[in-house]
Amino acid sequence: MKDKLIIIGASGHGKVVADIAIKMNKWQSIAFLDDDESIKTSMGLEVIGKTADAFTYKDEADFFVAIGSNVTREKIQEKLIEEGLNVVSLIHPSSVIGTDLEIGIGTAIMAGVVVNGSTRIGKGCIINTSSSLDHDNVIDDYVHISPGVRTAGNVRVGKGSWIGIGSVVSNNVNICSDCKLGAGAVVVKDITEPGTYVGVPVRRVDR
């Protein structure tokens, strides 16, 4: 772990991430990189350059990619990993983290989250505010679990999927990769084809 943390992305998601990093109290300094030149500071922290500048800080900083888009976050984070930069995970002190867990690098666990035992969370995930994952969940890489989502036991969410705010996933359900679930969706059986799903229970809407 380095003394400095650099967060890539200084907008809304970046602000929440910075708040977690501040509360973790592990870094002497925190700064942002952002490609929007009009943003000079965020959360009272300085924007010190663009995304491409990350590589100049390789030896002096830890990194976190705070980009909401799963696809963009994956692209940037995988480039950082490939170039040997140290990507860290951020876990809010108010979250409740069970035992026998795996949490991949570049994943953010937000305020009020509950993750129960024997759950596996991949790299580059967003486990957003006040969501809960019960026992034996498997959350693949670059998934976004939105605020207030509830997953029961033995749920699997495939890579790159986005589970909309307030959604509920019943136990023993698998959701395949590259799915989008609308707000308040209820999933009671497996989703086996990528697509956009809404409703109670969910139905596919992008055919």
C-alpha atoms as one frame of an Amber mdcrd trajectory, in Angstrom:
protein
   0.000   0.000   0.000   1.242   3.461  -0.944   0.790   6.763   0.917  -1.215
   8.288  -1.949  -4.495   7.171  -3.529  -5.508   8.338  -6.992  -9.158   7.958
  -7.972  -9.949   7.904 -11.689 -13.283   9.676 -12.175 -14.251  12.788 -10.226
 -18.015  12.967 -10.814 -20.868  11.476  -8.767 -19.557   7.956  -8.303 -16.087
   9.312  -7.685 -17.371  11.488  -4.858 -18.896   8.486  -3.078 -15.698   6.521
  -3.588 -13.600   9.384  -2.220 -15.784   9.540   0.866 -15.119   5.848   1.502
 -11.388   6.328   1.026 -11.336   9.271   3.437 -13.229   7.278   6.076 -10.886
   4.296   5.656  -8.057   6.613   6.798  -5.326   4.578   5.079  -3.816   7.168
   2.727  -1.995  10.385   3.574  -3.270  12.056   0.418  -6.066  11.438  -2.097
  -6.436  13.009  -5.535  -8.458  12.551  -8.718  -7.790  12.079 -12.407 -10.576
  13.046 -14.809 -10.737  13.683 -18.549 -13.112  16.625 -18.087 -10.743  19.589
 -17.916 -13.440  21.817 -16.397 -13.339  19.830 -13.141 -10.541  21.189 -10.980
 -11.597  19.824  -7.590 -14.129  17.337  -6.237 -15.005  16.671  -2.597 -12.337
  19.240  -1.778  -9.708  17.045  -3.442  -7.560  18.180  -6.354  -7.906  16.868
  -9.902  -4.260  16.433 -10.900  -4.599  15.304 -14.504  -6.333  13.013 -16.994
  -6.788   9.246 -16.998  -3.720   8.744 -19.187  -1.576  10.433 -16.540  -2.097
   7.505 -14.175   0.979   5.747 -15.475   3.255   8.594 -14.419   2.225   7.943
 -10.796   2.756   4.175 -10.975   5.407   3.998  -8.281   3.939   6.493  -5.842
   0.206   5.801  -5.649  -2.516   3.209  -5.285  -5.379   3.467  -7.768  -9.133
   3.068  -7.892 -11.341   3.385 -10.979 -14.543   5.252 -10.050 -16.431   5.021
 -13.336 -20.090   3.986 -13.230 -20.189   2.332 -16.651 -19.251  -1.338 -16.292
 -17.705  -1.440 -19.768 -15.598   1.696 -19.308 -14.550   0.716 -15.801 -13.366
  -2.670 -17.047 -11.415  -1.146 -19.929  -9.554   1.316 -17.712  -8.958  -1.036
 -14.798  -7.667  -3.864 -16.987  -5.210  -1.440 -18.595  -3.949  -0.387 -15.166
  -3.516  -4.007 -14.111  -1.748  -4.851 -17.365   0.723  -2.022 -16.776   1.431
  -3.144 -13.209  -0.307  -0.348 -11.308  -1.604  -1.202  -7.830  -5.419  -1.249
  -7.919  -7.104  -1.429  -4.497 -10.562  -2.210  -3.166 -12.488   0.233  -0.985
 -14.790  -0.940   1.817 -16.878   1.553   3.783 -16.370   1.197   7.559 -20.152
   1.034   8.116 -20.573  -2.034   5.903 -21.093  -5.466   7.473 -18.750  -8.022
   5.941 -19.151 -11.716   6.751 -16.515 -14.403   7.037 -15.081 -16.608   4.290
 -15.384 -13.875   1.664 -13.449 -13.022  -1.460 -13.491  -9.430  -2.723 -11.638
  -8.665  -5.945  -9.395  -5.684  -6.591 -11.030  -2.467  -7.711 -14.337  -3.291
  -6.027 -16.207  -0.700  -3.932 -18.384  -1.702  -0.986 -20.553   1.309  -0.131
 -22.091   2.553   3.107 -24.674   0.319   4.754 -23.935  -2.759   2.643 -24.302
  -6.237   4.154 -22.381  -9.131   2.612 -22.950 -12.475   4.305 -20.615 -15.432
   4.557 -19.064 -17.520   1.808 -19.788 -14.926  -0.872 -17.419 -14.248  -3.772
 -17.279 -10.779  -5.333 -15.136 -10.275  -8.431 -12.902  -7.408  -9.427 -14.137
  -3.975 -10.419 -17.604  -4.386  -8.904 -19.838  -1.731  -7.376 -21.813  -2.947
  -4.364 -23.828   0.186  -3.850 -25.400   1.904  -0.857 -27.473  -0.238   1.545
 -27.604  -3.275  -0.730 -27.364  -6.761   0.754 -25.920  -9.999  -0.562 -26.778
 -13.119   1.370 -24.710 -16.268   1.841 -22.965 -18.117  -0.978 -23.474 -15.441
  -3.621 -21.127 -15.245  -6.600 -20.858 -11.775  -8.149 -18.683 -11.915 -11.252
 -16.294  -9.188 -12.440 -17.469  -5.654 -13.281 -21.014  -6.051 -11.955 -22.959
  -3.090 -10.546 -25.314  -3.924  -7.676 -27.362  -0.717  -7.291 -28.538   0.883
  -4.026 -31.080  -1.104  -2.054 -30.756  -4.343  -4.035 -31.497  -7.556  -2.106
 -30.129 -10.916  -3.194 -31.040 -14.082  -1.291 -28.721 -17.065  -0.789 -26.942
 -18.898  -3.597 -27.414 -16.175  -6.218 -25.000 -15.754  -9.102 -24.724 -12.578
 -11.188 -22.719 -12.840 -14.413 -19.962 -10.532 -15.575 -20.852  -6.983 -16.566
 -24.467  -7.150 -15.428 -26.260  -4.215 -13.834 -28.915  -4.833 -11.182 -31.178
  -1.773 -10.914 -32.017   0.106  -7.740 -34.268  -1.723  -5.303 -34.280  -5.016
  -7.226 -34.868  -8.332  -5.464 -33.333 -11.651  -6.524 -34.744 -14.849  -5.034
 -32.584 -17.680  -3.741 -30.833 -20.159  -6.039 -31.163 -17.874  -9.078 -28.525
 -17.351 -11.766 -28.401 -14.157 -13.840 -26.195 -14.452 -16.905 -23.571 -11.970
 -18.051 -24.422  -8.618 -19.676 -27.923  -8.237 -18.248 -29.598  -5.008 -17.204
 -32.394  -5.116 -14.615 -34.694  -2.129 -14.243 -35.523  -0.437 -10.965 -37.543
  -2.593  -8.597 -37.191  -5.731 -10.686 -38.030  -9.057  -9.057 -36.159 -12.128
 -10.289 -37.557 -15.513  -9.241 -35.996 -17.788 -11.865 -32.799 -17.975 -13.898
 -32.068 -15.414 -16.603 -30.114 -17.229 -19.314 -29.945 -14.679 -22.146 -28.303
 -11.230 -22.054 -30.739  -8.342 -22.333 -32.795  -5.768 -20.477 -35.367  -7.042
 -17.994 -38.024  -5.152 -16.030 -41.073  -5.821 -13.909 -42.487  -8.097 -11.212
 -41.543 -10.762 -12.047 -39.075  -9.661 -14.695 -39.723  -9.924 -18.402 -37.348
  -9.157 -21.245 -38.063  -5.878 -23.047 -35.333  -5.496 -25.678 -36.242  -8.195
 -28.197
